[in-house]
Amino acid sequence: MGHLDRLRGVFRAALSLPDGADVDELEYRAIPQWDSLAHMALVAAIEDEFDIMLETDEIIDMSSFAQAARLLEKHGAGAAF
């Protein structure tokens, strides 16, 4: 499974979305499930899944699925999987 598929799974699980829900265009606060509390749970789940530590500014700036995918690339997680 590629890193983007894994990231999609993390988003679905952390935001309590159904399997197969399209998250590629998802943005922070675009759905009720992705509020500030869920954002922190999502960050923790991403860090656990990919064994990375995000910086505070990255956590604040992670406002979409696409941004999360870019953060994985920055941290080398995309290349490693």
C-alpha positions as CSV (number, residue, x, y, z in Angstrom):
1,M,0.0,0.0,0.0
2,G,1.4,3.4,-1.0
3,H,1.8,6.3,1.4
4,L,-1.1,8.2,0.0
5,D,-3.4,5.2,0.5
6,R,-2.2,4.9,4.0
7,L,-2.7,8.6,4.6
8,R,-6.3,8.3,3.2
9,G,-6.9,5.6,5.7
10,V,-5.5,7.7,8.6
11,F,-7.8,10.6,7.6
12,R,-10.9,8.3,7.4
13,A,-10.1,6.7,10.7
14,A,-9.2,9.9,12.6
15,L,-12.3,11.8,11.2
16,S,-14.7,8.8,11.6
17,L,-15.4,8.8,7.9
18,P,-16.7,5.7,6.1
19,D,-14.3,3.4,4.2
20,G,-13.9,4.6,0.7
21,A,-14.8,8.2,1.5
22,D,-13.1,10.6,-0.9
23,V,-10.6,12.7,1.2
24,D,-8.3,13.9,-1.5
25,E,-9.9,17.3,-1.7
26,L,-10.7,17.6,2.0
27,E,-9.9,20.8,3.8
28,Y,-9.8,21.7,7.5
29,R,-13.3,22.7,8.8
30,A,-14.9,21.8,5.4
31,I,-16.8,19.1,7.2
32,P,-18.1,19.1,10.9
33,Q,-15.9,16.1,11.7
34,W,-12.6,18.0,11.1
35,D,-12.7,20.5,13.9
36,S,-9.8,21.6,16.1
37,L,-10.0,18.6,18.4
38,A,-10.1,16.1,15.5
39,H,-7.2,18.0,14.0
40,M,-5.0,17.1,16.9
41,A,-6.1,13.5,16.8
42,L,-5.4,13.4,13.0
43,V,-1.9,14.8,13.6
44,A,-1.2,12.2,16.3
45,A,-2.5,9.4,13.9
46,I,-0.3,10.7,11.1
47,E,2.8,10.8,13.3
48,D,2.1,7.3,14.6
49,E,1.4,5.8,11.2
50,F,4.4,7.3,9.5
51,D,6.8,7.5,12.5
52,I,7.4,11.2,12.1
53,M,7.2,14.3,14.3
54,L,5.5,17.3,12.9
55,E,6.6,20.8,14.0
56,T,4.1,23.2,15.6
57,D,4.0,25.4,12.5
58,E,3.4,22.3,10.2
59,I,0.5,21.2,12.4
60,I,-1.0,24.7,12.2
61,D,-0.5,24.9,8.4
62,M,-1.8,21.3,7.7
63,S,-5.1,22.6,6.4
64,S,-5.9,19.9,3.8
65,F,-5.3,16.4,2.7
66,A,-3.0,17.7,0.0
67,Q,-0.9,19.7,2.6
68,A,-0.6,16.6,4.8
69,A,0.7,14.7,1.7
70,R,3.3,17.4,1.1
71,L,4.4,17.2,4.8
72,L,4.9,13.4,4.3
73,E,7.1,14.1,1.3
74,K,9.0,16.8,3.3
75,H,9.7,14.3,6.1
76,G,10.7,11.6,3.7
77,A,7.8,9.4,4.5
78,G,6.6,9.4,0.9
79,A,9.9,8.1,-0.4
80,A,10.1,5.4,2.3
81,F,6.9,3.7,1.5
